[in-house]
Amino acid sequence: MKQKGGFFLKVKIFDESHELDLEEAINEFLETIEEKDLIEIRYAVSTMYDFKEQIYCYSALILYRD
């Protein structure tokens, strides 16, 4: 989506099995963009049980200007 001034809105999606891996991936990405270009971060945790163990999925969506 192009905004006035030629900036594009973009999303970056992260999906990890461990919360610390998600944190590391997000922090690495945030180092590549300017703070003023960050619009929003949305975070979610999903769980599933497969009769042997409980599985977690940690995900985040970052909306930013490019």
PyMOL Python script that loads the backbone (N, CA, C, O; Angstrom):
from pymol import cmd

cmd.read_pdbstr("""\
ATOM      1  N   MET A   1       0.845  -1.169   0.000  1.00  0.00           N
ATOM      2  CA  MET A   1       0.000   0.000   0.000  1.00  0.00           C
ATOM      3  C   MET A   1       0.895   1.237   0.000  1.00  0.00           C
ATOM      4  O   MET A   1       1.728   1.401   0.891  1.00  0.00           O
ATOM      5  N   LYS A   2       0.729   2.083  -0.969  1.00  0.00           N
ATOM      6  CA  LYS A   2       1.542   3.290  -1.070  1.00  0.00           C
ATOM      7  C   LYS A   2       0.819   4.449  -0.403  1.00  0.00           C
ATOM      8  O   LYS A   2      -0.366   4.684  -0.638  1.00  0.00           O
ATOM      9  N   GLN A   3       1.562   5.169   0.435  1.00  0.00           N
ATOM     10  CA  GLN A   3       1.007   6.341   1.096  1.00  0.00           C
ATOM     11  C   GLN A   3       1.543   7.601   0.435  1.00  0.00           C
ATOM     12  O   GLN A   3       2.422   7.539  -0.426  1.00  0.00           O
ATOM     13  N   LYS A   4       1.006   8.743   0.846  1.00  0.00           N
ATOM     14  CA  LYS A   4       1.539  10.016   0.376  1.00  0.00           C
ATOM     15  C   LYS A   4       2.998  10.106   0.787  1.00  0.00           C
ATOM     16  O   LYS A   4       3.365   9.697   1.888  1.00  0.00           O
ATOM     17  N   GLY A   5       3.818  10.634  -0.085  1.00  0.00           N
ATOM     18  CA  GLY A   5       5.237  10.751   0.206  1.00  0.00           C
ATOM     19  C   GLY A   5       6.038   9.559  -0.284  1.00  0.00           C
ATOM     20  O   GLY A   5       7.256   9.526  -0.110  1.00  0.00           O
ATOM     21  N   GLY A   6       5.378   8.572  -0.900  1.00  0.00           N
ATOM     22  CA  GLY A   6       6.086   7.458  -1.491  1.00  0.00           C
ATOM     23  C   GLY A   6       6.446   6.317  -0.562  1.00  0.00           C
ATOM     24  O   GLY A   6       7.182   5.417  -0.967  1.00  0.00           O
ATOM     25  N   PHE A   7       5.957   6.320   0.665  1.00  0.00           N
ATOM     26  CA  PHE A   7       6.270   5.234   1.589  1.00  0.00           C
ATOM     27  C   PHE A   7       5.300   4.077   1.401  1.00  0.00           C
ATOM     28  O   PHE A   7       4.115   4.286   1.142  1.00  0.00           O
ATOM     29  N   PHE A   8       5.800   2.876   1.532  1.00  0.00           N
ATOM     30  CA  PHE A   8       4.967   1.688   1.435  1.00  0.00           C
ATOM     31  C   PHE A   8       4.749   1.100   2.817  1.00  0.00           C
ATOM     32  O   PHE A   8       5.669   1.054   3.634  1.00  0.00           O
ATOM     33  N   LEU A   9       3.527   0.651   3.077  1.00  0.00           N
ATOM     34  CA  LEU A   9       3.253  -0.089   4.304  1.00  0.00           C
ATOM     35  C   LEU A   9       3.550  -1.553   4.037  1.00  0.00           C
ATOM     36  O   LEU A   9       3.144  -2.102   3.012  1.00  0.00           O
ATOM     37  N   LYS A  10       4.258  -2.180   4.960  1.00  0.00           N
ATOM     38  CA  LYS A  10       4.598  -3.588   4.815  1.00  0.00           C
ATOM     39  C   LYS A  10       4.352  -4.309   6.126  1.00  0.00           C
ATOM     40  O   LYS A  10       4.245  -3.688   7.184  1.00  0.00           O
ATOM     41  N   VAL A  11       4.264  -5.632   6.041  1.00  0.00           N
ATOM     42  CA  VAL A  11       4.169  -6.465   7.236  1.00  0.00           C
ATOM     43  C   VAL A  11       5.318  -7.466   7.232  1.00  0.00           C
ATOM     44  O   VAL A  11       5.794  -7.896   6.181  1.00  0.00           O
ATOM     45  N   LYS A  12       5.739  -7.816   8.414  1.00  0.00           N
ATOM     46  CA  LYS A  12       6.732  -8.871   8.604  1.00  0.00           C
ATOM     47  C   LYS A  12       6.133  -9.819   9.633  1.00  0.00           C
ATOM     48  O   LYS A  12       5.718  -9.391  10.710  1.00  0.00           O
ATOM     49  N   ILE A  13       6.089 -11.111   9.300  1.00  0.00           N
ATOM     50  CA  ILE A  13       5.473 -12.111  10.168  1.00  0.00           C
ATOM     51  C   ILE A  13       6.551 -13.032  10.715  1.00  0.00           C
ATOM     52  O   ILE A  13       7.425 -13.501   9.985  1.00  0.00           O
ATOM     53  N   PHE A  14       6.471 -13.278  12.005  1.00  0.00           N
ATOM     54  CA  PHE A  14       7.403 -14.166  12.696  1.00  0.00           C
ATOM     55  C   PHE A  14       6.613 -15.294  13.334  1.00  0.00           C
ATOM     56  O   PHE A  14       5.508 -15.081  13.833  1.00  0.00           O
ATOM     57  N   ASP A  15       7.184 -16.502  13.316  1.00  0.00           N
ATOM     58  CA  ASP A  15       6.532 -17.676  13.902  1.00  0.00           C
ATOM     59  C   ASP A  15       7.619 -18.583  14.467  1.00  0.00           C
ATOM     60  O   ASP A  15       8.464 -19.080  13.723  1.00  0.00           O
ATOM     61  N   GLU A  16       7.600 -18.798  15.769  1.00  0.00           N
ATOM     62  CA  GLU A  16       8.645 -19.588  16.425  1.00  0.00           C
ATOM     63  C   GLU A  16       8.029 -20.553  17.433  1.00  0.00           C
ATOM     64  O   GLU A  16       6.916 -20.344  17.916  1.00  0.00           O
ATOM     65  N   SER A  17       8.763 -21.597  17.736  1.00  0.00           N
ATOM     66  CA  SER A  17       8.315 -22.590  18.718  1.00  0.00           C
ATOM     67  C   SER A  17       8.665 -22.201  20.148  1.00  0.00           C
ATOM     68  O   SER A  17       8.075 -22.711  21.101  1.00  0.00           O
ATOM     69  N   HIS A  18       9.626 -21.296  20.291  1.00  0.00           N
ATOM     70  CA  HIS A  18      10.062 -20.867  21.621  1.00  0.00           C
ATOM     71  C   HIS A  18      10.008 -19.347  21.706  1.00  0.00           C
ATOM     72  O   HIS A  18      10.383 -18.650  20.763  1.00  0.00           O
ATOM     73  N   GLU A  19       9.539 -18.838  22.842  1.00  0.00           N
ATOM     74  CA  GLU A  19       9.372 -17.392  22.991  1.00  0.00           C
ATOM     75  C   GLU A  19      10.696 -16.635  22.887  1.00  0.00           C
ATOM     76  O   GLU A  19      10.716 -15.518  22.372  1.00  0.00           O
ATOM     77  N   LEU A  20      11.788 -17.207  23.359  1.00  0.00           N
ATOM     78  CA  LEU A  20      13.077 -16.517  23.259  1.00  0.00           C
ATOM     79  C   LEU A  20      13.563 -16.431  21.814  1.00  0.00           C
ATOM     80  O   LEU A  20      14.225 -15.463  21.440  1.00  0.00           O
ATOM     81  N   ASP A  21      13.241 -17.435  21.001  1.00  0.00           N
ATOM     82  CA  ASP A  21      13.577 -17.375  19.573  1.00  0.00           C
ATOM     83  C   ASP A  21      12.792 -16.265  18.885  1.00  0.00           C
ATOM     84  O   ASP A  21      13.322 -15.556  18.030  1.00  0.00           O
ATOM     85  N   LEU A  22      11.527 -16.120  19.264  1.00  0.00           N
ATOM     86  CA  LEU A  22      10.702 -15.048  18.696  1.00  0.00           C
ATOM     87  C   LEU A  22      11.268 -13.689  19.096  1.00  0.00           C
ATOM     88  O   LEU A  22      11.388 -12.790  18.264  1.00  0.00           O
ATOM     89  N   GLU A  23      11.608 -13.546  20.357  1.00  0.00           N
ATOM     90  CA  GLU A  23      12.178 -12.290  20.840  1.00  0.00           C
ATOM     91  C   GLU A  23      13.449 -11.927  20.069  1.00  0.00           C
ATOM     92  O   GLU A  23      13.626 -10.780  19.659  1.00  0.00           O
ATOM     93  N   GLU A  24      14.314 -12.894  19.878  1.00  0.00           N
ATOM     94  CA  GLU A  24      15.567 -12.658  19.156  1.00  0.00           C
ATOM     95  C   GLU A  24      15.304 -12.264  17.703  1.00  0.00           C
ATOM     96  O   GLU A  24      15.926 -11.333  17.192  1.00  0.00           O
ATOM     97  N   ALA A  25      14.394 -12.961  17.040  1.00  0.00           N
ATOM     98  CA  ALA A  25      14.077 -12.654  15.637  1.00  0.00           C
ATOM     99  C   ALA A  25      13.492 -11.251  15.494  1.00  0.00           C
ATOM    100  O   ALA A  25      13.851 -10.517  14.574  1.00  0.00           O
ATOM    101  N   ILE A  26      12.597 -10.883  16.399  1.00  0.00           N
ATOM    102  CA  ILE A  26      11.993  -9.549  16.343  1.00  0.00           C
ATOM    103  C   ILE A  26      13.047  -8.479  16.591  1.00  0.00           C
ATOM    104  O   ILE A  26      13.106  -7.485  15.866  1.00  0.00           O
ATOM    105  N   ASN A  27      13.880  -8.673  17.608  1.00  0.00           N
ATOM    106  CA  ASN A  27      14.914  -7.681  17.907  1.00  0.00           C
ATOM    107  C   ASN A  27      15.884  -7.509  16.745  1.00  0.00           C
ATOM    108  O   ASN A  27      16.297  -6.388  16.448  1.00  0.00           O
ATOM    109  N   GLU A  28      16.252  -8.598  16.086  1.00  0.00           N
ATOM    110  CA  GLU A  28      17.133  -8.500  14.918  1.00  0.00           C
ATOM    111  C   GLU A  28      16.472  -7.694  13.804  1.00  0.00           C
ATOM    112  O   GLU A  28      17.121  -6.868  13.161  1.00  0.00           O
ATOM    113  N   PHE A  29      15.171  -7.935  13.573  1.00  0.00           N
ATOM    114  CA  PHE A  29      14.464  -7.183  12.535  1.00  0.00           C
ATOM    115  C   PHE A  29      14.353  -5.705  12.903  1.00  0.00           C
ATOM    116  O   PHE A  29      14.560  -4.837  12.056  1.00  0.00           O
ATOM    117  N   LEU A  30      14.026  -5.417  14.164  1.00  0.00           N
ATOM    118  CA  LEU A  30      13.859  -4.025  14.583  1.00  0.00           C
ATOM    119  C   LEU A  30      15.143  -3.216  14.425  1.00  0.00           C
ATOM    120  O   LEU A  30      15.090  -1.999  14.244  1.00  0.00           O
ATOM    121  N   GLU A  31      16.282  -3.875  14.490  1.00  0.00           N
ATOM    122  CA  GLU A  31      17.555  -3.183  14.278  1.00  0.00           C
ATOM    123  C   GLU A  31      17.722  -2.718  12.833  1.00  0.00           C
ATOM    124  O   GLU A  31      18.570  -1.872  12.551  1.00  0.00           O
ATOM    125  N   THR A  32      16.925  -3.262  11.920  1.00  0.00           N
ATOM    126  CA  THR A  32      17.065  -2.923  10.498  1.00  0.00           C
ATOM    127  C   THR A  32      16.149  -1.786  10.055  1.00  0.00           C
ATOM    128  O   THR A  32      16.268  -1.307   8.927  1.00  0.00           O
ATOM    129  N   ILE A  33      15.237  -1.344  10.925  1.00  0.00           N
ATOM    130  CA  ILE A  33      14.316  -0.265  10.544  1.00  0.00           C
ATOM    131  C   ILE A  33      14.460   0.902  11.518  1.00  0.00           C
ATOM    132  O   ILE A  33      14.932   0.741  12.644  1.00  0.00           O
ATOM    133  N   GLU A  34      14.046   2.068  11.061  1.00  0.00           N
ATOM    134  CA  GLU A  34      14.049   3.261  11.907  1.00  0.00           C
ATOM    135  C   GLU A  34      12.856   3.202  12.865  1.00  0.00           C
ATOM    136  O   GLU A  34      11.793   2.685  12.519  1.00  0.00           O
ATOM    137  N   GLU A  35      13.046   3.733  14.058  1.00  0.00           N
ATOM    138  CA  GLU A  35      11.963   3.733  15.049  1.00  0.00           C
ATOM    139  C   GLU A  35      10.720   4.445  14.517  1.00  0.00           C
ATOM    140  O   GLU A  35       9.598   4.020  14.792  1.00  0.00           O
ATOM    141  N   LYS A  36      10.912   5.516  13.764  1.00  0.00           N
ATOM    142  CA  LYS A  36       9.776   6.276  13.230  1.00  0.00           C
ATOM    143  C   LYS A  36       8.962   5.471  12.211  1.00  0.00           C
ATOM    144  O   LYS A  36       7.807   5.801  11.942  1.00  0.00           O
ATOM    145  N   ASP A  37       9.562   4.415  11.643  1.00  0.00           N
ATOM    146  CA  ASP A  37       8.876   3.603  10.642  1.00  0.00           C
ATOM    147  C   ASP A  37       8.056   2.464  11.248  1.00  0.00           C
ATOM    148  O   ASP A  37       7.255   1.840  10.553  1.00  0.00           O
ATOM    149  N   LEU A  38       8.250   2.196  12.521  1.00  0.00           N
ATOM    150  CA  LEU A  38       7.483   1.153  13.201  1.00  0.00           C
ATOM    151  C   LEU A  38       6.083   1.674  13.507  1.00  0.00           C
ATOM    152  O   LEU A  38       5.928   2.727  14.125  1.00  0.00           O
ATOM    153  N   ILE A  39       5.071   0.935  13.075  1.00  0.00           N
ATOM    154  CA  ILE A  39       3.687   1.344  13.315  1.00  0.00           C
ATOM    155  C   ILE A  39       3.070   0.532  14.444  1.00  0.00           C
ATOM    156  O   ILE A  39       2.483   1.095  15.368  1.00  0.00           O
ATOM    157  N   GLU A  40       3.201  -0.798  14.371  1.00  0.00           N
ATOM    158  CA  GLU A  40       2.522  -1.636  15.359  1.00  0.00           C
ATOM    159  C   GLU A  40       3.141  -3.032  15.388  1.00  0.00           C
ATOM    160  O   GLU A  40       3.628  -3.538  14.377  1.00  0.00           O
ATOM    161  N   ILE A  41       3.109  -3.643  16.579  1.00  0.00           N
ATOM    162  CA  ILE A  41       3.495  -5.043  16.737  1.00  0.00           C
ATOM    163  C   ILE A  41       2.317  -5.772  17.367  1.00  0.00           C
ATOM    164  O   ILE A  41       1.807  -5.358  18.409  1.00  0.00           O
ATOM    165  N   ARG A  42       1.890  -6.849  16.739  1.00  0.00           N
ATOM    166  CA  ARG A  42       0.819  -7.698  17.288  1.00  0.00           C
ATOM    167  C   ARG A  42       1.413  -9.053  17.637  1.00  0.00           C
ATOM    168  O   ARG A  42       2.213  -9.604  16.881  1.00  0.00           O
ATOM    169  N   TYR A  43       1.020  -9.581  18.779  1.00  0.00           N
ATOM    170  CA  TYR A  43       1.621 -10.794  19.330  1.00  0.00           C
ATOM    171  C   TYR A  43       0.526 -11.806  19.646  1.00  0.00           C
ATOM    172  O   TYR A  43      -0.559 -11.433  20.093  1.00  0.00           O
ATOM    173  N   ALA A  44       0.807 -13.082  19.415  1.00  0.00           N
ATOM    174  CA  ALA A  44      -0.172 -14.131  19.728  1.00  0.00           C
ATOM    175  C   ALA A  44       0.553 -15.404  20.149  1.00  0.00           C
ATOM    176  O   ALA A  44       1.675 -15.678  19.722  1.00  0.00           O
ATOM    177  N   VAL A  45      -0.121 -16.171  20.998  1.00  0.00           N
ATOM    178  CA  VAL A  45       0.373 -17.487  21.408  1.00  0.00           C
ATOM    179  C   VAL A  45      -0.734 -18.490  21.140  1.00  0.00           C
ATOM    180  O   VAL A  45      -1.884 -18.273  21.522  1.00  0.00           O
ATOM    181  N   SER A  46      -0.389 -19.583  20.486  1.00  0.00           N
ATOM    182  CA  SER A  46      -1.340 -20.669  20.236  1.00  0.00           C
ATOM    183  C   SER A  46      -0.794 -21.935  20.874  1.00  0.00           C
ATOM    184  O   SER A  46       0.418 -22.135  20.949  1.00  0.00           O
ATOM    185  N   THR A  47      -1.703 -22.786  21.332  1.00  0.00           N
ATOM    186  CA  THR A  47      -1.278 -24.063  21.909  1.00  0.00           C
ATOM    187  C   THR A  47      -2.066 -25.199  21.274  1.00  0.00           C
ATOM    188  O   THR A  47      -3.205 -25.035  20.838  1.00  0.00           O
ATOM    189  N   MET A  48      -1.415 -26.360  21.240  1.00  0.00           N
ATOM    190  CA  MET A  48      -2.063 -27.557  20.716  1.00  0.00           C
ATOM    191  C   MET A  48      -1.574 -28.741  21.537  1.00  0.00           C
ATOM    192  O   MET A  48      -0.405 -28.801  21.917  1.00  0.00           O
ATOM    193  N   TYR A  49      -2.447 -29.656  21.802  1.00  0.00           N
ATOM    194  CA  TYR A  49      -2.077 -30.854  22.540  1.00  0.00           C
ATOM    195  C   TYR A  49      -2.247 -32.045  21.610  1.00  0.00           C
ATOM    196  O   TYR A  49      -3.315 -32.223  21.025  1.00  0.00           O
ATOM    197  N   ASP A  50      -1.200 -32.872  21.464  1.00  0.00           N
ATOM    198  CA  ASP A  50      -1.268 -34.014  20.548  1.00  0.00           C
ATOM    199  C   ASP A  50      -1.242 -35.358  21.286  1.00  0.00           C
ATOM    200  O   ASP A  50      -0.740 -36.347  20.751  1.00  0.00           O
ATOM    201  N   PHE A  51      -1.769 -35.397  22.486  1.00  0.00           N
ATOM    202  CA  PHE A  51      -1.852 -36.594  23.335  1.00  0.00           C
ATOM    203  C   PHE A  51      -0.503 -37.041  23.891  1.00  0.00           C
ATOM    204  O   PHE A  51      -0.446 -37.999  24.662  1.00  0.00           O
ATOM    205  N   LYS A  52       0.574 -36.372  23.519  1.00  0.00           N
ATOM    206  CA  LYS A  52       1.894 -36.676  24.067  1.00  0.00           C
ATOM    207  C   LYS A  52       2.486 -35.463  24.767  1.00  0.00           C
ATOM    208  O   LYS A  52       3.098 -35.571  25.830  1.00  0.00           O
ATOM    209  N   GLU A  53       2.289 -34.313  24.148  1.00  0.00           N
ATOM    210  CA  GLU A  53       2.856 -33.089  24.697  1.00  0.00           C
ATOM    211  C   GLU A  53       2.040 -31.887  24.244  1.00  0.00           C
ATOM    212  O   GLU A  53       1.270 -31.959  23.286  1.00  0.00           O
ATOM    213  N   GLN A  54       2.223 -30.796  24.947  1.00  0.00           N
ATOM    214  CA  GLN A  54       1.581 -29.555  24.569  1.00  0.00           C
ATOM    215  C   GLN A  54       2.567 -28.765  23.708  1.00  0.00           C
ATOM    216  O   GLN A  54       3.729 -28.594  24.076  1.00  0.00           O
ATOM    217  N   ILE A  55       2.093 -28.294  22.573  1.00  0.00           N
ATOM    218  CA  ILE A  55       2.935 -27.579  21.617  1.00  0.00           C
ATOM    219  C   ILE A  55       2.518 -26.108  21.610  1.00  0.00           C
ATOM    220  O   ILE A  55       1.333 -25.783  21.545  1.00  0.00           O
ATOM    221  N   TYR A  56       3.508 -25.239  21.676  1.00  0.00           N
ATOM    222  CA  TYR A  56       3.261 -23.800  21.665  1.00  0.00           C
ATOM    223  C   TYR A  56       3.739 -23.207  20.349  1.00  0.00           C
ATOM    224  O   TYR A  56       4.729 -23.656  19.771  1.00  0.00           O
ATOM    225  N   CYS A  57       3.030 -22.204  19.892  1.00  0.00           N
ATOM    226  CA  CYS A  57       3.428 -21.449  18.710  1.00  0.00           C
ATOM    227  C   CYS A  57       3.365 -19.967  19.082  1.00  0.00           C
ATOM    228  O   CYS A  57       2.301 -19.442  19.412  1.00  0.00           O
ATOM    229  N   TYR A  58       4.504 -19.310  19.025  1.00  0.00           N
ATOM    230  CA  TYR A  58       4.600 -17.889  19.346  1.00  0.00           C
ATOM    231  C   TYR A  58       4.739 -17.130  18.035  1.00  0.00           C
ATOM    232  O   TYR A  58       5.627 -17.423  17.233  1.00  0.00           O
ATOM    233  N   SER A  59       3.863 -16.159  17.817  1.00  0.00           N
ATOM    234  CA  SER A  59       3.922 -15.427  16.555  1.00  0.00           C
ATOM    235  C   SER A  59       3.735 -13.934  16.782  1.00  0.00           C
ATOM    236  O   SER A  59       3.162 -13.493  17.778  1.00  0.00           O
ATOM    237  N   ALA A  60       4.240 -13.181  15.822  1.00  0.00           N
ATOM    238  CA  ALA A  60       4.109 -11.733  15.868  1.00  0.00           C
ATOM    239  C   ALA A  60       4.017 -11.199  14.448  1.00  0.00           C
ATOM    240  O   ALA A  60       4.592 -11.756  13.513  1.00  0.00           O
ATOM    241  N   LEU A  61       3.286 -10.118  14.314  1.00  0.00           N
ATOM    242  CA  LEU A  61       3.168  -9.403  13.050  1.00  0.00           C
ATOM    243  C   LEU A  61       3.623  -7.975  13.306  1.00  0.00           C
ATOM    244  O   LEU A  61       3.156  -7.322  14.239  1.00  0.00           O
ATOM    245  N   ILE A  62       4.529  -7.501  12.480  1.00  0.00           N
ATOM    246  CA  ILE A  62       5.013  -6.129  12.601  1.00  0.00           C
ATOM    247  C   ILE A  62       4.554  -5.353  11.376  1.00  0.00           C
ATOM    248  O   ILE A  62       4.818  -5.756  10.243  1.00  0.00           O
ATOM    249  N   LEU A  63       3.868  -4.246  11.604  1.00  0.00           N
ATOM    250  CA  LEU A  63       3.447  -3.334  10.544  1.00  0.00           C
ATOM    251  C   LEU A  63       4.419  -2.158  10.556  1.00  0.00           C
ATOM    252  O   LEU A  63       4.631  -1.524  11.589  1.00  0.00           O
ATOM    253  N   TYR A  64       5.010  -1.874   9.383  1.00  0.00           N
ATOM    254  CA  TYR A  64       6.019  -0.820   9.324  1.00  0.00           C
ATOM    255  C   TYR A  64       6.003  -0.128   7.967  1.00  0.00           C
ATOM    256  O   TYR A  64       5.423  -0.624   7.001  1.00  0.00           O
ATOM    257  N   ARG A  65       6.654   1.031   7.919  1.00  0.00           N
ATOM    258  CA  ARG A  65       6.797   1.779   6.667  1.00  0.00           C
ATOM    259  C   ARG A  65       8.132   1.420   6.028  1.00  0.00           C
ATOM    260  O   ARG A  65       9.146   1.276   6.710  1.00  0.00           O
ATOM    261  N   ASP A  66       8.111   1.280   4.724  1.00  0.00           N
ATOM    262  CA  ASP A  66       9.344   0.970   3.994  1.00  0.00           C
ATOM    263  C   ASP A  66       9.692   2.104   3.047  1.00  0.00           C
ATOM    264  O   ASP A  66      10.698   2.032   2.341  1.00  0.00           O
TER     265      ASP A  66
END
""", "prot")
cmd.dss("prot")
cmd.show_as("cartoon", "prot")
cmd.util.cbc("prot")
cmd.orient("prot")
